[in-house]
Amino acid sequence: MQKKVSKYFYFSLCFAFFVFVTLYVSDWIVSQLMHGFSYSNNLLSLNYVENTGAAFSLMKDSREILIIASVVAICGIVAYIIRHISTISMKTLFFLAMLSAGIGGNLHERIALGFVRDYIELNFVDFPVFNVSDIFINLGVVAVVIIILLKKKL
């Protein structure tokens, strides 16, 4: 029982940390950009964009649907953790917290602002502008998929 409690605590701590990082970094970068700061090199640029859609601006102006989808995704992850807490590794909990926090960061902005603040633009490839929450979502998904594939021992 104590091991389960420590796993829940670990997940909660990681989740809180990642949410803090994504919201703090977004607030700081956007504030800097709004006060005239600019940054660009061959790799990336910082350009502020208000995104009313999802990844690649899909579902533009679908705020309510994206809010519902985000809440369902976070609830699904938490339900999975509750159901499988005794068999989930700390590494998996770490990446599930990262994924959930990324979803939560974008969810917070959609609810509070009506859009998601994107600001990182890659200069070496034609790719949509994104933010730290998007990085957490992608890292979390890729890591969980790799963990699942390695567990199945292809």
N, C-alpha and C positions, 0 to 999 in steps of 0.2 A: 504494500500500500504506500509506503513512504517513497519508493522508487517512482510510482506513478505521480505522486504529488510533486516530486522534484522535476519530473519531466514536464508537467503542466507549468510549473514555475519557470523552468528554462525556456519553454516556448513563449510564455507571456513576456518574459524579460527580453528575449530576442525580438519579439514582435514590437514591443514598446520602443526598443532601441532603433529598429529600422524605421518605424513611423516617425520618430523624432528626427532621424537623419534626413529622411526624404522631405519632410515638411520644413525643417530648418534650412536645408540647403536650397530648396526651391524658393523660400521666402528671401533668403540672402541674395541668391543670384538674380532673381527678378528685381529686387530692390536696387541692386547695383546697376542692372541694365536700364531701369527706369530713371536713374540719376546720371545717365550719360556714359556709363562704362561700356566699353566694347572690347571684344577679344576675337581674334581670328588667326589661324595659322593653316598650314597645308592639311592638317588632320581634321580640325573642327573649328566651328564658330559658335559663339553664343548669340542667339537671336530669339527674342521673345515672340511667342505665337500663342494665341488663345485658341485651343482646340475644343470644339463642341462635339466632336465625335470620338471614336475609339481609335485603335491603332490604324495608321495609314489614313486617318480621317474617315474611316468607314462609319456608317450610321451617323453622319453629321446631323446635328440638331436633334438627337434622340436621347436627351438627358435622362428622362424618366426610365426608359428601357435600360440604359447603361447603369443607372443607379441600382435598379432591381437586379440586373445581372451581377453586379459587383457584390451586392449583399448576399445573393444566392451562392456565389463562388466562395466568399469568406465563410458563410455558414456551412457549406459543403466541406471545406477544408477542416473546420473545427469539428464537425460531426465525424469525419474520418479519423481525426486525432483521438477523439473521445472513444470511438469504437475500437481503435487499434493501439491505444497508448502503451500497452505492455509489450508490444512487438516492434514499435517504431524506434529507430535508433536516434540518438541525439543529433547526428549529422542530418538526418532526414527532417527532424523537427526544426533545425536551424534554417534549412532551405524552405520548408513550409511556412515558417515565420517570415522569411524574406519575401516570399511570394504573396502571402496575405497582407503584409505591410505595404507592398507595392500597390496591390489592389486597393487597400484602404487609403493610401495617400491620394490616389486618383479619385477615389470615392469622396473623400473629404473635400477636395477642390470642386468636384462636380456639384456637391450639395451646397458648399459655402459660396462659391463664386459663379456657378452655372456653367463652368468650362474647366478644362485642365490647362495649366500653364506649362507649355513646352518651351525649351530654350537651347537644347544641344543639337547642333546640326553638323553632320559629317560632311566634310568637303571633298573627300576622295571618292565618294559614291553618291548616286542619287537616292537618298533615303529620307523619309519624313523626319521632321524635328521631333525630339523626344525629351523626356525628363528623367530624374533619378528614380521615380516610382516605376517607370517603364523598364529601366535597367534592372531593378529588383525583381520585377515580374519575369523578365526574360531569363535572368540568372537562376531564379527559383524554378522555373519550368524546366530549363535545360538540366539543372542538377537533379531534380526529382526524376526526370526521364532516364538519365544516366544511372541513377541509383536503382531504379526499377529494372532496367536492362541488365545491369551487373548482377542483380539479385537472381534473375532468371538464368544467368550463366549461358548466354547465347550458345 
